[in-house]
Amino acid sequence: MATQDHGPRAPRRPAVKTIGAVRFEDPFANLQDASEESLAWQWAQDALAEQDARSWPGFARVRARIGEVAKSAGSMMEGPPRRLGGRWFWTGSTAKSPAMTVLVSDTVDGPRRAVVEMTDLLPAEQAPTGMVIWYEPSPDGELVALAVISGGAMVGTWYIVECATGRVLATRPCVAYTGARPGWLPDASGFYLGERDGQNRHTLVFVPIKPGTPDRPTVTFEFTDIPANVSGLTPEVSPDGSRVILLAGPHERIAYVIGEPATGTWRRFLPSGHEGECQGAWLGNDTWVARVHSDDVPRGRVVAIPAATSTDAATWREILPQSESVLRAVRILGDRVVVGEVHHCSARFRTMALDGSDRRTVPLEGPGSSMITYIQRRFDTTEVLVIDYQTFTRSSGTWLYDPATDRLTLVRAPGAELKGITVGQRFAKSLDGTQVPYFVVHRADVALDRPRPTLVTGYGGFNVALMPSFLNHIAPFIEAGGVYVHANLRGGAEYGKHWHEAGRLACKWNVFLDLFAVAEQLIADGLTTSDLLGMTGASNGGLLAGVAIAHRPDLWRVVVPVVPIFDQMEPIVGGPELEPVRAIFYEDYGDPKHPAMSRVLYSYSPYHSIRDGVAYPAVFSVFGEKDLGCMPFQGRKFTARLHEASTSGRSIRLRVWRATGHGAMGETGELQAAEWLSFVMRELGMTPA
């Protein structure tokens, strides 16, 4: 094989560093800085990557097919609507808000209009990329708080908008990636919002909205109350506004403290020593109905917790005991409890009476997923359950479930369907004997009796269950005869607290060994070979892809890390403003300055694990220029190191998308997917259908 042109070699100025208990040489330490020299090399690499992907003869067909499927499917992030005060709230795009804004309608099937357009909020040059990342309507549906970002930035602004007129009543800075959302007072006169002070302590501020609303003092919490490594806090306000529970997020939902703002008293919510999630909803003003996880109940149970005696577990009343499913969301629907759960790596919903009797399962065809169980999103209505649901082969649709009649009604049909596709579930045995599930998706007429081009994806982290979702961007690969493998690795939430903990911190290696076991099983079963096998993952899955490259280059022909972290010793470079990002990092990976964790992190850190003289697979790394969590310098260092170390002669590319952050949607997202998928299909010798 001819050696690929990687352009000019990166400037190499090594430095010896000591972090935690590890002393090492950083061969491309200079590329960590966003100097003129580093950026010039980065953008030269970016141009090469774009040219390499788009010059493949099949690119135009792949791009067209992804766009066609995406147009039919609609917004991948639309999610279920919410109804408050007689209004239905949706997310979607318009001509003036091409990324995403909030829409309202008077009925679930009535015409929708934008509450406010991005062109009314942002300067003309920012409006095309402006989007609502979170939103929270007031209880009466008259106002809505919109978290708006633009240009891929991860810090933006809360706009409080009057729904009837689109008038902006107030603004507040927003750190979008923490997942923290406002907690409205019942009369919509203002809301509470979790923030941080100059010492990185969590604070609760009050934002008055209606004229004459008295201000309330900011509450500051010490680290003994709420740890610094909690990324964001969402206030859950009781129906009468007398009590507030602060719920941590975005990955582990834990009710840390409860307070009575009128008296200024705050205390711990859970019993001393309790470790595990506790997320739920108010049942009246005195009771919190929650899913609670612990070492003894790793998959969770539902309990009614008296607010006054929440620290005394003996006063809790069990509504739903632990089952084989993993609880992920709990809400109150009139006189019934609703649970969203993960059942055999698929989303499931059940309802029951307040005493746990009369349990019913909502009849949805699986395997599939819902944003409710994926990001534990709130779902608000009082009479019916609103569910978004999608499968590998059908895009997201919206259903209403009425527990009174046990009737499921379709109100927004899936816009796209991939026909003639087979989905099956298999298991691989990891090094320690753990059974690791994975889905295999392929055309029904493609027999698995000989090796086929195969693409594996996985995540394995942050208490996130990677469940079946519509494969719009993967459609060209499957339609061309490829086999798509969706691996459910430890570190996620597929099987509860123990499954998560077995793939985090000092146990992180289990995630990587699970991935290698799946790949080896695919090869052993004759489904593929290492020369026909690709792998991709995004965010934490991008780290997974980096480890796949560095530690098992023999398994793969091509690997695509999307918004990854490659340098685990110096993952996030910046000042105090990035503490919420570090909090997310420390949650699953640990602090590299800690002696014991530094050794674990260094042992698998992709950048530090590259060895000279190894035949590495083809690589196409994708970054967002504005990403604060997975910064482009990670790609610069890793790509430069692979260029000098690899002997395979395969393409090793770095693509940095301007004006994007931790992922992209719309046309930019389609282009991203078309590029890296074309790169994969070229390397695996495929031709678009």
N, C-alpha and C positions, 0 to 999 in steps of 0.2 A: 504493500500500500504506500502510495506517495504521501510524504509528510505534508500536512495541511499548512497553509500560510496563516500564521497567527499574528502577522504584522510585526512591528518593532518590539523587541523584548522590553519588558518593563524595567525601569530603573531599579537597581537592587542595592539598598543600603541597610544591611542587617543591624540589629541591636539585640543585646542580651538583656533579658527581663527576668524579674522575679515577681511572681504573683502567687499569693498564698504560700504554699510549701514547695512550689515548682519553679525551678530556674531553667530557662530555655532561650534559644536563639530565635528571634523573629526575623526571617530572611527578608521580608518586604515591609519592614516597619514603616518605612517612608510613605508607603501607599495608604497608610491609615489616615494621613492628613489630606484634607481636600485642597492640596496645593495646586497651583497652575499646572505644574508638571504632571501630577497624579491625574488631574481631571482631563488633561489633554490625552493621556494614554487611555483613560477610561472611555472617552468619547470616540477615539479611534477604534477601540475594541467593539464598541456599540455599533458603529457603522459596519464593521466586518460581520458582526452577528446578524444584523438586519439583512445585509446583502446575501449572506450564506443561506438564511432560511427562505428568503423570498425568491432566490434564483432557482430553486428546485422547480422543475416543470409542473409538479402537481400542486404548487402553492395556491394558484388562482382557484382551482376547483375546491380545495380544502377551505379556503377563505369564504368562497361563495356558499358552500354547504353549511358552514357554521353560522353564517349570517341568516341563511334561510330558516334553519331550525330555531335560532334565537328569536327571530321575528315572530314565528308562530308561537313559541313558548311564552313570550312576554317577559316581564321583569322577573329575574330569578330571585329577587329579594322582596317581592311584593308581600308575601306573608298573609296571615289572616287579617281581615278587617276587625276593627274594634268599635263598639257602639257605646257612646256616653251621651246622656242628655238628649236622646232622640236623633243624634247624628251618627252616621257610619263614617269611620275614618279608615283610609286606605293609604298605601304608598304606591307611587307610580310616576311615570314620566309624562311630560307634555312638550309641545314645541318650544316653549320658553324655559322649560326645566328638563332638558334632555337626559340628565342623570337620574335624579329622583327628587320628588317633593311629596307633600301630603295632600291627598284628595279627600273631599267630603261628599256625601250623598245623603238624601233624606230617607231613602229606603235601600235595602241591601242590593236590589237589582235596578235602582234608579240611576239617572245620569250623574256623573261625578264632575266636580270642578276642583281646581287647585285652591287650597286655602290661601296660598301666596306663591307667586312665581319667583324663581331665582333671579330673573331680570329686575324684579322689584326690590330685591334684598342686596344684590351684589353689583359691583362695577361690571360694565359690559364685558371686559376681558376675563372676568372670573365666572360669570353666570353660566357659560356652557359646561363647566366642570363642577359647578356648585350642586350639592346634594344634601338631603336630610339623612343623617346617619342614625339618629334616634328621635323619637317624638313622644310626647306625653300630653294627652288632652286633659282639660280640667274636668272634674266630676259632672258638671252641668253641660259639657260639650260646647260651651261658648268660646273658650280660649284653648290654644294649644301651644305648648313649648316645643320648638323645633331646634335640634342641634344640627347646625349647618357647617359643612367644610367645603373647601374648593381647592382645585389644583393638586389634589393628592395630599394636602396637608392633614395632619392628624390633630391639630388644634384649631378650633373654630369659635363659633358664637352661638349661644342660645338666643333665639328670637321668640318672644312671647307675642302671639298673633291673635287678633280677634277674628273668629271664624267667619262671621257674617260679612265683614268688610275687608279683611286682609290687612287691617291696620296693625302696625307694630307698636306694642305698648311698652315694651322694655327689652333690654338685651343683657346678656351676662356672658363672660368668657366660658368656653367649653373645652374640656380635654376629652375628645370624642372616644379615644381608644379605651378609656377606663370602664365604659359601659354604665357609668353612674347617671341616673335619671332623676328628675324632680319628683318630689312628693307633695301633691297639691293639698291645701286645706279644703275641707268639704264645701265651703262657700266660694271657692275659687278666688279669694281675696289675695292670695299669695301662695308661695310654695317654699319648701325646704330643699336644699341642694348640698350634696357632699362635695367638699373641696379640700385643699391642704394649705397649711400656713408656711411661713418661711423656714421653719425648722422641720418640714416634711411631716408634721403631725396632721392627722385627719381633723377636719372641722365641719361643722354643720352651720350653714348660713341660711338666713331667711330672706327671701326676695318678695317684698310687697308689690302687688300689681294694681289693685283697685285703689282709687283715691281715698285717703283717710285711714288706710290700713296701718295700724301701729307697727313699728319695727320690732323685731325680737332679737335679743343678743345672740351673737355667734357663740357656738359651743365648741371648745377645743378639747380633743381627746388625747390623752397620753398614750404612749406605745403599749403600756400595760393594759389599756382598754381596747385599743384597736391596733394591731401590729402595722408597721410601716409597709410590710410586703403585701398588704391588702391593696389592690389597685384602685377600686372605686367603691363608693357607698351610695345606695339608693334608699331614701327614706320611705317607709311604708306607714302611712298615716291612718289612724283608726277612723271609723265613719263619723265620729263626733269631733275629731281633731284633737282629742285630749291626750292621746298617746302616739309616740313615734318609735318604730323599730328601725334600726339601721342595718340594712342587708348588704353584705359584701358581694362583690362580683369582680370580673365577669365570669370566671370559670367555676369557682367554688362559692355557692350561695350559703352564707352563714349569717344568722341573726346575731350580731355581736352585742348590741346594747339596746336598751329600751329607756325611753324618757318621757317625762311629763313637762312639756315646754312651759306651761303656765306656772309651775312651781320651780322649774329649773333643776329638777332631780333626774339624774341619769344613773343607771346601774347595768351590770352585766345581765344579759337575757338568759343565757344557757347555764346549766349547772357547772360548777367548778370542775375542771378536768375533762369536760365533754369535748371531744374532737370529732368533727364530722359536719356535714351540711345540715342546715335547718332553714328551709324556705317554704313560704306559704302565703296565707291571706287571712285578713281579719274576718271573723264571724261575730258580728256585733262589735261592741266597744271593749269587751273584756276578754275575748278569747282569740287566740291565734291558731289556726288549723294549718299544720305544717307537715312536710315530709322531713323526717329526721334520720340521718345516717350516723352510724358509729361502728367501732370495731366489732361489736356484737351483732349489729344489724347493718351489714355493709351495703345491702341493696335498698335499704330504707323501709320505713313504715310511716303511716299517717297517724298523727296524734292531735288531740285538741289540748292546747296549752293555756291554762289560765294566766293572763298577763300579770296578775298580782303575785302569783307564786311560781313564775316560770323557772326559777332556779331550783325548784324542788321537783324532780322527775316523778316523785311519788304521787303528785297531784295531776299528772298528765293522764288523759284518757285515750286509749288506743281505739282508732277507727278502722284502720286497715293494717293487719300484720304484714311482716315481710313475706314476699313471695319469690318466685324465680325471676320476676321482672325487676328492673332497676327503676325506681321512681325518679322522675326528672322535673316535674312541675305539679303544683297543687293549687287549685283555685276553688272558690265557692260559686255555685250556680244556683241561685234561689235557695231552695231547701235541700240541695244536693252538693256533694263533694265531687270534684272532677280531678282525675289524675292523668297526667301524661307520662308515659314510661317507655323504657327500651325493653323490648321483648324479642329475644333471639336476634339482636342487632337490627331490629326494626321498630318503628314508632307504633305505640298502641295507646288508646284512650279508654278509660273506664269511668263510669259514674256510679255513685252509691248514695244512700240516705246518710244523714248526719251521724247515725249510730253505726254505720258500716254495713247495714243490711241492704238488700235489693241491689246487688252489684250487677252492672251491665257493661258489656264490652261494645264499643262502637264498631259497627261492621265495615271496616276498611280493608281493601285488598292489599296484601303486602307481597314482598317486603317493600317498605317505604319509609319516608321521613317527613317530619314537620318542623318548622322553625320553632314551634312551641317547645318541643323536647330537645331541639338542637342547642338553642341559646337560652332556653327557659324563658321565652318571651311571654310577657303578660297577655292575657286574653280576657277582654272585658265585655260581657253582656250579662243580662240578668235572667233571661228566659231560655236562651238556646246557646249551645256550644258551637263556636265558630272554629273550624279546623282548616288549616292549609295542609295539603298532603301531596306528595309526589313520589314516583318510583324511578327505577333506572330507565324505564322506557316511556313514562308519561310525565309531562311537565306538571308544575304545581296547579292544583285546582282548589276551590273553596267549597266546603260543605257546611251546612247547618244541621246540628243534631238536637232534636227536641226530646229530652228525657221523659216528658209527660206522655208522649205518644210512641217513644222509641223509634222515631222516624229520622232518617238521614236524607237531606235534600241537597242536591247539587245547585249552587248558585253561580259558580264561575267554573266552567268546564276547562280541563287541561287543554292548552292551546296546541300542543304538539305531542305526537306519539311516534315512537320508533317501532315499526312492525317487523314481525319475523325475527324477534330477538329472544334468545333463551337465557334464563338466569338460574344458576344453581349455587348451592353453598357447600363448601368443602372445609376440611380441617387439616392443619399441619401440626406436627409435634415440634415444639421449640426445644432448645438444648436441655432445659430442666424438666421436660416432660409436659409442659403446659400445652393444651390443645388450643391452637390459634385459628379462629374462623376466617374464611375469606369467600367472597362471592366471585363467581366466574360468569362473565357476560359475553355472549358472542352471537353471531347470526345462527339461526336455527339450522341452516343448510351447511354450516361449517362443522364437519366432523372433527372431533378431537382425537383422531386416530394417528395423527402424525404431528410433528412440531409445527407450531404456528407463531407468527409474530405476536408478541404478548407484551402488554403494558401493565405494570403493577403500580398501584398507588396506596398510600397509607398515611396515617397521622400519628396516632399513639402518644397523646399527651394532653395535659391541661384539663383533664376531666371532661373531655369532649368526645361524645360518641359519634364516630364516622358512619353515618347510616346511609342507606341507598338514596341517591338523588339523581335527578334527570341528567342524562349524559349528553346534553346538547353540544358541548365543545368536543366530546369524544366521538360523536356520531360518525365522522368521516373515517376514523380508525376502525370502528366496528364494521361499518358498511364495506370497508375494503378487505374484510376477512380477518381482522385482528381479534385477539382475545383480550378483554379488559378484566383485570383482577383487582378487586376492592378488598384490601386486607384490614381486619379489625385487630389492631395490635394493643398490647398492654400499654398503660398510661392514659387510655381513654376512659370513658364511662360505660362501656358496653356491658360490663358485668359488676359494676358497683365499686365501692370504696377500695376494696383490696386489689381489684384489677387496676385501678388508677395508681395506687401507691406502689404497686409492683413495677411501674414504669416511670417513676419520677426520682429525682435527687440521686441518692447513691445506687438506686436500682435501675437507672436509665438504660443501662446496657441491655436489659431484658427486651426493650422495644426493638432495638437493632437486631438482636438474636431472633426475635419473632419474625421480623421481615426476612432475614436470611433463610429461616426455616421454610417460609412460604415459597420463596424463590427456588430453594433446593427441591421442595416437593413438586413444584410445577415441572422442573427438569426431570426428576425421577419418574414422574408419571408419563413422561413423553409428550406432554402438552407443548413444550417449547424447548429451546436450547439456549445456552448463554449468548450465542451469537444472534439470537432472535428475541432477546429479552430486554425490555426497557423498563425504567422506573421513573416516577415523578411524584412530587409532594410539594405542598405549599406551606409557608410559615414554619410551624414546628415540623411539618412534613418536609419542608425544605432542608432543615437540619438532618432529618432522616435520610434524605437523598444525598446530602453531603457525606454522611457516614457510609452510605452504600458505596459511594465512589472511593472513599479513602480506605475503607477496611475490607471490602469485598469486591475489588475491581474485576475479579474473574467471573462474577455472576452476570454482568451486564454488558450489552453492546452500547447502550446509550442511556444517559440519566439527565433529567431535567429538574433541577432545584428551582422552585419559584419562591421569591422573597424569603430566602433562607438566612440562617446564621451559620457561618463557617468557623469563626474564631470564638470559641467558647471561653477563652481566657480574658478577652477584652470585647465582650459582645456589644456593649452600648457605650459610646463615647460622647460625653456631653456633661452639662452642669446639672444643678438641682432641678431644673425644669423637666428633666427626664426621669425623675424619681418614680412616677407612676409606671413608666415603661420598665424600669428595673424591678419594680415590685412584681410585675407579670413574669419577668425572667426568673427571679428568685423563687417564685411560686413552684415551678416545676424543675428548674435546673440547679438551683442553689447559687450561693455567692462564691465566685472564683477567688475572693480574698480569704475565704475560710480555708484553713490548711487541709482538712480532710476532703472538702468538696473540690478544691483546686486539683487534687490528684485524680478524682473521678472525671472531672471535666476535661482535663488534659489527656486522659486516657482515650477519649473518643473524639475530641475536638477535630473536625475534618481538616482544617488548615494545618494543624500541627502534626497530623498523621500522614501527610503525603510523603512518600519515599522516592528517592531518585532511582531511575532505572526500572520502573514498573510500567506495564502496558495498561494505562487507564482507559476507561470507555470514553466515547464521545460525550461531551457535556455542553449543555445550553443553559446557563444560569440567567435567571430573570429577576431584576430588581426594579424598585420604584425610586425615582430620584428623591422624593420627599419623605420616604419611609423613615420614621424615627425608631422603629423597633428592629428592623433588619436593614441596616444602612448599606449603601452601595460600596463603602470601603471593604466590606466583607467579601464582595465579589471581586474587587480589584486584587486583593491579596491572594485569594484562593486561585483565581484564574492565572495570575502570574506564576504562582508556585507550580501549578499543573503544567504550564507551558514548559518550564525548565526540567520537570521531573519525568513526564510521560514519554514512553518509547513506542506507543501504539501508532503514532502518526495520525490519529483521529482528530476531528475538529473539537476544539475546546473554546467555547464562545461565552462572551459576557454581554448581556443585553440590559441596558438601563433605560427605562422609559421615563421621559421627561414629564414633569407636572403630574406624576402619579405617586401614590403612597403604597400602603400595604394591600395591594390588589387593585384591580380596575374593573369597571363594568361598562356596559354599553358597547359602542363601536371599538373603543380602545381595548376593552376586555376581549372582544372577538378577535381583534388583530393579534393580541398577545398569544391567545390560544392557537390561532392559525399558524403563527410563526413556529412556536415550539413543537406543535404537533406535526407540522411539515418536516421539521428537523428529525423528529423521531421516526416518521414513516420513511423518510429517505434512508436513514441509517439501517432500518430493518428491511429495506428492499421492497417496500410496498408501492402499490399504484392506486390512486383514488378510484373509487367505484364510479 
